[in-house]
Amino acid sequence: MEIVLRRHAVCVLGLALSMCVGCAGQTSTSQKELLGDAAAPMESRTAVASMVPSTPSQPMDAERSIATLVADKNSAPAPSSPPETQSDEPLDPFASADEGAGEEYDPWEPMNTNMLEFNRQLDRFVLKPVAKGYNFVMPDLVQVGISNIFYNLRFAPRFLNNVFQGKLKGAGIEVGRFLINSTVGLAGFFDLAKHVDLVTSEEDLGQTLGFYGVKPGPYLVLPLLQPFTVRDFVGYVGDMFLNPINWLVVPIIEIEGVPSVIAHEDDLTSTLIQIGARVENIVNERSRNLETFEGVEEATLDLYTAVRNAYLQKRVQAIRE
């Protein structure tokens, strides 16, 4: 079966890579200049740890929004959120990455630092103002419902990765959640499954690769996206292929002989829907997170290291669970 990646997907990926290469040649900005002279209190440790998405499929919940990357974060806890299971072991993002979190490998730190700064400035001057306007006109209930819908649409990759890892209970819970929330929950707008204790940790292809012993590789920060390791970025792309929406409904992947709701030839419609959905998801998540991390940047001496170590630790914990 021949699988062809659609032209617009290739263009988007090429643009992201070109931005990475362009920023890699720039001189890294001093972390002290970016983050100020304040020491990091325990409150900021907790906030930095919580702002790092536990899985790459979260935008950002995302796969959580760019707001999870940037230092100028002001995010508020929403009335409800997609289910996650948390480890009882406390997470210290300011510990070195090899303290209970596996091997730290960051040969691209100059590029990553530039990418983090780019994402911070984009959030500061574009995303955050838009999210404030969005939050002003959009009721909290609707924002939570939209977030729930996007989470529900990512059912297939979560289910398959549970199966790949032999987590049959988790796979069963995912099926139950999808059936309940897609019907009684009005296409996922209401997360009713959590009220009957159908909650399980979110699995992604990066975790599956780690489960089978694939090393994480270098730490990686890209424009408009959450942190990754190379393994997790491969998993992030792989999860797009595992989501049938991307080849049966709004195709960015063409499988020969398999029809789709939007014709494969209608590239423009598919592109506009994909981009529109992505923008809505990012803005909605940023709007839901406008206050929680107030002051984290000012209170954290080395935000880049804190975010990196928190991410690496949470990924190791997710794979172990």
C-alpha positions as CSV (number, residue, x, y, z in Angstrom):
1,M,0.0,0.0,0.0
2,E,1.5,3.3,-1.1
3,I,1.2,6.1,1.4
4,V,1.8,9.6,0.1
5,L,2.3,12.6,2.4
6,R,0.3,15.5,1.0
7,R,2.1,18.5,-0.5
8,H,1.0,21.0,2.1
9,A,2.2,18.8,5.0
10,V,5.6,18.7,3.4
11,C,5.7,22.4,3.0
12,V,4.7,23.0,6.7
13,L,7.4,20.6,7.8
14,G,10.0,22.2,5.5
15,L,9.1,25.7,6.9
16,A,9.5,24.5,10.5
17,L,12.9,22.9,9.7
18,S,14.1,26.0,7.8
19,M,13.2,28.2,10.8
20,C,15.2,25.8,13.0
21,V,18.3,26.1,10.8
22,G,18.0,29.8,10.6
23,C,17.8,30.3,14.3
24,A,20.6,27.8,14.9
25,G,23.2,30.2,13.5
26,Q,22.2,33.0,15.8
27,T,24.1,33.9,19.0
28,S,22.3,32.5,22.0
29,T,20.9,35.2,24.3
30,S,22.1,35.1,27.8
31,Q,19.7,33.3,30.1
32,K,20.4,35.8,32.8
33,E,19.4,38.6,30.5
34,L,16.2,36.9,29.5
35,L,15.1,35.7,32.9
36,G,16.3,38.3,35.4
37,D,18.3,37.9,38.6
38,A,15.6,36.4,40.9
39,A,16.2,33.1,42.5
40,A,13.7,30.3,41.9
41,P,11.4,29.7,44.9
42,M,9.6,26.4,45.4
43,E,6.3,27.9,44.0
44,S,8.0,28.5,40.7
45,R,9.4,24.9,40.7
46,T,5.9,23.6,40.9
47,A,4.6,25.9,38.2
48,V,7.4,25.1,35.8
49,A,6.9,21.3,36.4
50,S,3.2,21.6,35.7
51,M,3.6,23.7,32.6
52,V,5.5,21.0,30.8
53,P,3.1,18.7,28.9
54,S,3.4,15.1,30.0
55,T,3.0,13.8,26.5
56,P,3.8,15.2,23.1
57,S,0.2,14.7,22.0
58,Q,-1.0,17.3,24.3
59,P,-0.7,20.9,22.9
60,M,-0.1,21.7,23.7
61,D,-2.8,19.1,24.9
62,A,-1.3,18.3,21.4
63,E,-0.2,17.8,20.4
64,R,-0.6,21.7,25.3
65,S,-0.5,24.9,23.4
66,I,2.6,27.0,22.7
67,A,1.8,28.4,26.1
68,T,3.4,25.4,27.6
69,L,6.7,26.3,26.1
70,V,7.1,30.0,26.6
71,A,8.4,31.7,29.7
72,D,5.9,34.5,29.7
73,K,3.1,32.3,30.8
74,N,-0.1,33.3,32.6
75,S,-2.3,30.2,32.7
76,A,-5.5,29.4,34.8
77,P,-6.7,26.0,35.7
78,A,-9.9,25.3,33.8
79,P,-13.0,23.7,35.4
80,S,-12.1,20.4,33.9
81,S,-9.4,19.0,31.7
82,P,-8.5,15.8,29.8
83,P,-7.6,13.0,32.3
84,E,-4.1,12.4,33.3
85,T,-2.7,10.2,36.0
86,Q,0.0,11.8,38.1
87,S,2.9,10.1,39.8
88,D,3.1,10.3,43.6
89,E,6.8,11.1,43.4
90,P,7.4,14.8,43.5
91,L,9.0,16.4,40.4
92,D,11.9,18.8,40.8
93,P,12.5,20.5,37.4
94,F,15.6,22.2,38.8
95,A,17.4,19.0,39.5
96,S,19.9,17.9,36.9
97,A,18.2,15.7,34.2
98,D,20.1,12.6,35.3
99,E,18.6,12.7,38.8
100,G,15.9,10.1,38.4
101,A,15.1,11.2,34.9
102,G,17.6,9.4,32.6
103,E,20.4,10.8,30.6
104,E,20.5,14.4,29.6
105,Y,21.6,14.9,26.0
106,D,21.3,18.4,24.7
107,P,23.9,19.0,21.9
108,W,21.6,21.5,20.2
109,E,21.3,23.8,23.1
110,P,22.2,27.0,21.2
111,M,19.5,26.4,18.6
112,N,17.1,25.3,21.3
113,T,17.6,28.4,23.3
114,N,16.9,30.6,20.3
115,M,13.8,28.6,19.6
116,L,12.6,29.0,23.1
117,E,13.2,32.7,22.9
118,F,11.3,32.9,19.5
119,N,8.4,31.0,21.0
120,R,8.4,33.4,24.1
121,Q,8.3,36.5,21.9
122,L,5.6,35.0,19.6
123,D,3.5,34.3,22.7
124,R,4.1,37.7,24.2
125,F,3.2,39.7,21.1
126,V,0.8,37.5,19.2
127,L,-0.7,34.5,21.0
128,K,-1.2,36.0,24.4
129,P,-3.1,39.1,23.2
130,V,-5.3,37.0,20.9
131,A,-6.0,34.6,23.7
132,K,-7.0,37.4,26.0
133,G,-9.5,38.6,23.4
134,Y,-10.7,35.1,22.9
135,N,-11.1,34.6,26.6
136,F,-13.2,37.8,26.9
137,V,-15.8,36.6,24.4
138,M,-15.7,32.8,25.0
139,P,-17.4,31.4,28.1
140,D,-15.3,29.1,30.2
141,L,-17.7,26.2,29.7
142,V,-17.3,26.5,26.0
143,Q,-13.5,26.6,26.2
144,V,-13.5,23.4,28.3
145,G,-15.9,21.8,25.9
146,I,-13.7,22.6,22.9
147,S,-10.7,21.3,24.6
148,N,-12.6,18.1,25.4
149,I,-13.6,17.7,21.8
150,F,-10.0,17.9,20.5
151,Y,-9.0,15.4,23.2
152,N,-11.8,13.0,22.1
153,L,-10.7,13.3,18.4
154,R,-7.3,12.0,19.4
155,F,-8.8,8.7,20.7
156,A,-7.3,6.4,18.0
157,P,-3.5,7.1,18.7
158,R,-4.1,6.8,22.5
159,F,-6.0,3.5,22.1
160,L,-3.4,2.0,19.6
161,N,-0.4,3.0,21.8
162,N,-2.1,1.3,24.8
163,V,-2.4,-1.8,22.6
164,F,1.2,-1.6,21.3
165,Q,2.4,-1.5,24.9
166,G,0.2,-4.4,26.0
167,K,-1.9,-2.1,28.3
168,L,-5.2,-3.8,27.6
169,K,-6.9,-2.2,30.6
170,G,-5.9,1.3,29.3
171,A,-7.1,0.4,25.8
172,G,-10.4,-0.7,27.2
173,I,-10.8,2.5,29.2
174,E,-10.0,4.5,26.1
175,V,-12.8,2.7,24.1
176,G,-15.3,3.2,27.0
177,R,-14.4,6.9,27.2
178,F,-14.7,7.4,23.5
179,L,-18.1,5.7,23.3
180,I,-19.6,7.6,26.3
181,N,-18.2,11.0,25.4
182,S,-19.0,10.7,21.7
183,T,-22.6,9.9,22.3
184,V,-24.0,11.1,25.7
185,G,-21.2,13.7,25.9
186,L,-22.3,15.3,22.6
187,A,-19.3,14.5,20.4
188,G,-16.9,14.8,23.4
189,F,-18.0,18.3,24.4
190,F,-18.7,17.0,27.9
191,D,-16.3,14.6,29.6
192,L,-18.8,12.4,31.2
193,A,-16.6,9.3,31.3
194,K,-14.5,10.7,34.1
195,H,-17.6,10.8,36.4
196,V,-17.8,7.0,36.1
197,D,-14.0,6.6,36.8
198,L,-13.0,5.9,33.2
199,V,-9.7,7.7,33.5
200,T,-6.3,6.5,32.3
201,S,-2.9,8.0,31.4
202,E,-2.5,9.3,27.9
203,E,-0.2,7.1,25.8
204,D,1.6,8.2,22.7
205,L,4.0,6.7,20.1
206,G,7.0,8.4,21.8
207,Q,6.2,6.5,25.0
208,T,5.7,3.3,22.9
209,L,9.1,3.6,21.4
210,G,10.6,4.2,24.8
211,F,8.8,1.2,26.2
212,Y,10.6,-0.9,23.6
213,G,14.0,0.5,24.5
214,V,14.4,3.3,21.9
215,K,16.7,5.9,23.3
216,P,15.4,9.5,23.6
217,G,18.1,11.1,21.6
218,P,18.9,14.9,21.7
219,Y,16.5,17.4,23.3
220,L,14.7,19.5,20.7
221,V,12.8,22.7,20.7
222,L,10.9,23.7,17.5
223,P,8.9,26.8,16.5
224,L,5.3,26.8,17.6
225,L,5.6,23.4,19.3
226,Q,6.2,21.9,22.7
227,P,9.6,20.4,23.7
228,F,10.6,17.1,22.3
229,T,13.4,14.6,22.2
230,V,14.2,13.2,18.8
231,R,12.4,10.0,19.7
232,D,9.3,11.9,20.9
233,F,9.2,14.1,17.7
234,V,9.3,10.9,15.6
235,G,6.4,9.7,17.8
236,Y,4.6,13.0,17.4
237,V,4.7,12.6,13.6
238,G,3.8,9.0,13.8
239,D,0.7,9.7,15.9
240,M,-0.5,11.8,13.0
241,F,-0.4,8.7,10.8
242,L,-2.2,6.7,13.5
243,N,-5.1,9.2,13.6
244,P,-7.6,8.1,10.9
245,I,-9.0,11.6,10.8
246,N,-5.9,12.6,8.9
247,W,-6.5,10.1,6.1
248,L,-10.3,9.4,6.2
249,V,-11.8,12.7,7.0
250,V,-9.5,15.7,6.5
251,P,-6.7,14.0,4.7
252,I,-3.1,15.1,4.9
253,I,-2.1,11.5,4.2
254,E,-3.2,9.8,1.1
255,I,-3.6,6.0,1.0
256,E,-4.1,4.6,-2.4
257,G,-7.6,3.2,-2.9
258,V,-8.9,4.5,0.5
259,P,-11.6,7.2,0.1
260,S,-11.9,10.2,2.4
261,V,-14.8,12.6,3.3
262,I,-12.9,15.4,1.7
263,A,-11.5,14.4,-1.7
264,H,-7.8,13.9,-1.8
265,E,-7.7,16.3,-4.8
266,D,-9.2,19.1,-2.7
267,D,-5.9,20.2,-1.1
268,L,-7.1,23.7,-0.3
269,T,-10.1,22.7,1.8
270,S,-8.1,20.1,3.7
271,T,-5.3,22.6,4.4
272,L,-7.7,25.3,5.6
273,I,-9.6,23.0,7.9
274,Q,-6.3,21.5,9.4
275,I,-4.8,24.9,9.9
276,G,-8.0,26.4,11.3
277,A,-8.4,23.5,13.8
278,R,-4.8,23.8,14.9
279,V,-5.1,27.6,15.4
280,E,-8.4,27.1,17.4
281,N,-6.8,24.4,19.6
282,I,-3.8,26.5,20.4
283,V,-5.7,29.7,21.1
284,N,-8.3,27.9,23.2
285,E,-5.6,26.2,25.3
286,R,-3.7,29.5,25.7
287,S,-6.9,31.2,26.8
288,R,-7.5,28.5,29.4
289,N,-4.0,29.1,30.8
290,L,-3.7,32.8,31.3
291,E,-2.9,33.1,35.0
292,T,-1.4,30.0,36.5
293,F,2.2,30.8,35.5
294,E,2.2,34.5,36.4
295,G,5.6,35.4,37.5
296,V,7.3,32.1,36.7
297,E,9.7,33.8,34.3
298,E,10.7,36.5,36.7
299,A,11.2,34.0,39.5
300,T,13.2,31.5,37.5
301,L,16.9,32.1,37.0
302,D,17.4,29.6,34.2
303,L,14.0,28.8,32.7
304,Y,15.5,26.9,29.7
305,T,17.2,24.3,32.0
306,A,14.1,24.1,34.3
307,V,11.7,23.4,31.4
308,R,14.1,20.9,29.8
309,N,14.8,18.9,32.9
310,A,11.1,18.9,33.9
311,Y,10.2,17.6,30.4
312,L,12.8,14.9,30.4
313,Q,11.8,13.8,33.9
314,K,8.1,13.7,33.1
315,R,8.7,11.6,29.9
316,V,10.8,9.1,31.8
317,Q,8.0,8.8,34.5
318,A,5.4,8.4,31.8
319,I,7.3,5.5,30.1
320,R,7.9,3.8,33.5
321,E,4.2,3.9,34.5
